[in-house]
Amino acid sequence: MRARRGSDPSPIRFVKIADAQARGLTPSGSDHMQKITPFLWFDGKAQEAANFYVSAFKNSRIVSPMRAGGGEPTPEGKVMSVTFEIDGRQFIAFNGGPHFTFSPAISLFVRCETQSEIDELWEKLSEGGEKQRCGWLKDKYGVSWQIVPPILGELLQGKDAEKAKRVMSAMLKMQKLDIEGLKNA
């Protein structure tokens, strides 16, 4: 008896799906140019998290949810993973279960040109999460983010060593980074 195409009931089907997505293949099998794709492991909240992230960032979208074909460990039709884009960069959110959680050892660094962009993303991403020091926050799913203006690096690497020390001292006292506060340090 031949199985229908795409109806592999084996428990490793989710691995095949994840592998195809990680290799940059969409459900239709077309190639994508992105070589490295962050793969984020969630405990049953991949779709919810992907929707949250695309709502927080402009120029973002859900690319494709991948649903299980049935069998163990995931019932047929349940979302297993979701490919989404933030500003043209693809991510994969995966429903992998409770086995792994996020750590601040890996964070997503967001370059924000203006204070209004910092303010907006800071509030959106920290909603239900945890605001931390030095421009870091943890979102409600446990993913760590750094919301940082490029002026910070310029000020810290400038020729004036005393100014750089003052900027560092000011930054260490901040939660959400304040561009004017950094410049005036």
N, C-alpha and C positions, 0 to 999 in steps of 0.2 A: 504494500500500500504506500503510495506516494503522499508525502505531506504537502499541503498547500504552501506556496511561496510565502515566506514571512510568518508562518504559523508554527515555528519551531517551539514545542512545549518544554524544552529542556530547561533546567535551572540555570544554565549558563547563557541563556538568551540575552539577559540584561548585560552580560559582559560583552557580547557581540555588539549590542547596540552602543554601549559606552565606548568600545574600541573604535567603531565606525565614526562616531561623533568626534572622538579625540583625534582621529586621523584627518579631521576636517571634512568628513563626508556628510552631506545633508541626507535626510530620509530618501530623497530621490537619487542619491548616489553621486551627485555632482561634486567636483572638487572645489575647495575653498582655498584661498591664498594664505590664510593665517597658519603659520607653522606651529606655534605654541599657543595652546588654549588652556586657560585656568579651568580646572575641574573641581567644583565645589560640592562636597558631600553633605547632604542634609538628611535628617531623620523624618521623612515623610512630608517635608514642606518645600520641596524644590519648586513647584509651580508657584506657590505663594511667595517665596523669596524672589524668584525671577520677576514676578509681577511688581513686587515692591521696588526692586532695583531699577526696572525700566520706568517706573513712575517717578523715581527720584532724579533721573538724569535726562536732560534734553538729548535729542538725537539717539534715542534708544528704542529697542523693539524686541518682541519675542520672535525668534526665528522659527523654531519648531519644537513642539513637545513630542516626545517619543513615548508611546504607550506599549505596555506589556502585551505579548501575544498569548498569554495564558500559561498555566503551569506554575510550579513553584519557582522562586519564592514570591512572585508577584502575580496577583490575579489579572486576568485578561482585561485590557482597557485602562488599567490604572496607569497614571503618569509615572514613568520611570526616570526620565530626565527631560530637561528643557534647555535647548540652546537659545541664548539670548545675546543681544548686542548692547553695549554701552559705548556710544560715540564711535561706532564702527569696529570695536574690539569684541570678539566673540568670547562667551563664557558658557560653560555647561554646568547646570545645577542638576544634581543626581540624588535620587531618593535611595540612599544606601542603608538606611537603618541606624540604630543607635551605637554602632560599633566605634565610630570616630567622631570627634568634635573639633571645633576650630580652636586655634591658639594664636596669640599675638605674634608668634614667631614668623607668621606669614601675614602680611597686610596688603591692602590695596591702596596705592598711593595716588591721590587725586590732585593734580596741579590746577589751582584756581587762580585766575588772573586778577579778580576783583574781590573786594570785601563782600559785596552782595552775593557773589557766587559762593564764597566760603560760608556766609551766614545761611544761605538757602540749603546747601548740601549738609551742613552741620546739623541743622534742625531736622531735616528729612531723614537722614541716615541714623541719627541718634534717637529718634522717636521709638520708645519702648526698649531702648538699649542702654548704653552707659557712656557718658561723656568722660573723657580721660584727659590727661595733661598733654601739652606740647602738640596740639592739633590731632591727637589720636582719639578715636571713638570705637566702641564696639556696638554693632547694630543688634537688633532684637533676635537675630539668628546666630549671633556669636562671631560674625565676621569682623575683623579689625580693619579700620580705614584710617588713613592719614590724609587730612584735608589741609593742604599746604600751598601758600603762594610762592612763586618762583623768587620773589624778592628776598625771602628768607635765606636761600643759598647765596645769593649775591651779597647780602649784608654780612653773612658769616665768613665769606671768602674774600671780602674786600681787603684793600691795602692797609686800612686803619685797624690795627690789632685791638686797640682799646675799644673801639666802636663794636667790633665783633664780639668782644667779651660782654659788653653791655646788652647787645642783641641776644646773645645766648642766655644771659641772666633773665632778661625780660621774657623770653620764650619759655623758659623753665617754670615761670610763674603763671603762665596762661593755660587755659584749657583750649578753647577755640582761639586760633591765632588771629591777632588783630594787626593788620598791615600798618596802620598809623602808629600803633604802639611799638612795633618793631622798628620802624623808621626813626621814631623819636627817641629811641633808647640811647 
